[in-house]
Amino acid sequence: MKEIKNLNGMRYIIANNWQWLAIVQMMDGKICESLHSALAPCSEQEFFDAYAKAHQEKYGETWELAKPNPVW
């Protein structure tokens, strides 16, 4: 099992690939592809953090899963 934390302390427990895929489904595909090319191989935590930052830069708002109380 792996644990990912957002900058607000929200924890996501990743027990299997399906749970990670659910997180990835909430990501912008273009940002995801760009980060994958730039960062791979990296941990899920590194990718999560990089995605949250890139999402903020592109959209000017916090990515849902990076918020203190995210809504799935």
C-alpha positions in Angstrom: 0.0 0.0 0.0 1.1 3.5 -0.8 0.0 6.8 0.6 -0.2 10.1 -1.2 -0.7 13.4 0.6 -1.7 16.7 -1.0 -0.3 20.0 0.3 -3.3 20.4 2.6 -2.7 17.1 4.4 -5.4 15.2 2.7 -4.3 11.5 2.4 -5.1 9.1 -0.4 -4.4 5.4 0.3 -3.4 3.6 -2.9 -3.8 -0.1 -2.3 -4.0 -1.1 -6.0 -3.6 0.3 -9.5 -7.3 0.9 -9.8 -7.2 3.5 -7.1 -4.3 5.3 -8.7 -6.1 5.2 -12.1 -9.2 6.8 -10.4 -6.9 9.7 -9.4 -5.4 9.9 -12.9 -8.9 10.1 -14.4 -9.4 13.4 -12.6 -6.3 14.9 -14.3 -6.2 16.9 -17.6 -4.9 14.5 -20.2 -2.6 16.9 -21.9 -0.9 17.9 -18.6 -0.7 14.3 -17.7 1.0 13.3 -20.9 3.5 16.2 -20.7 4.4 15.3 -17.1 4.8 11.7 -17.9 7.3 12.5 -20.7 9.2 14.9 -18.4 9.2 12.9 -15.1 9.0 9.2 -15.8 10.1 7.2 -13.9 8.9 8.9 -10.7 6.8 8.0 -7.7 3.1 8.6 -7.5 3.7 11.3 -4.9 6.1 13.2 -7.2 3.6 12.9 -10.1 0.7 14.0 -7.9 2.6 17.1 -6.7 3.8 18.0 -10.2 0.3 17.6 -11.6 -1.2 19.8 -8.9 1.3 22.6 -9.6 0.9 22.3 -13.4 -2.9 22.4 -13.0 -2.7 25.5 -11.0 -0.5 27.2 -13.6 -2.7 26.2 -16.5 -6.1 26.9 -15.0 -5.4 29.4 -12.3 -7.2 27.3 -9.8 -6.5 24.5 -7.4 -7.0 21.0 -8.8 -9.9 19.3 -7.0 -7.8 16.5 -5.4 -5.3 19.1 -4.1 -7.9 20.9 -2.1 -8.3 20.5 1.7 -11.8 18.9 1.3 -11.9 17.4 -2.2 -15.1 16.3 -3.8 -14.8 13.1 -5.9 
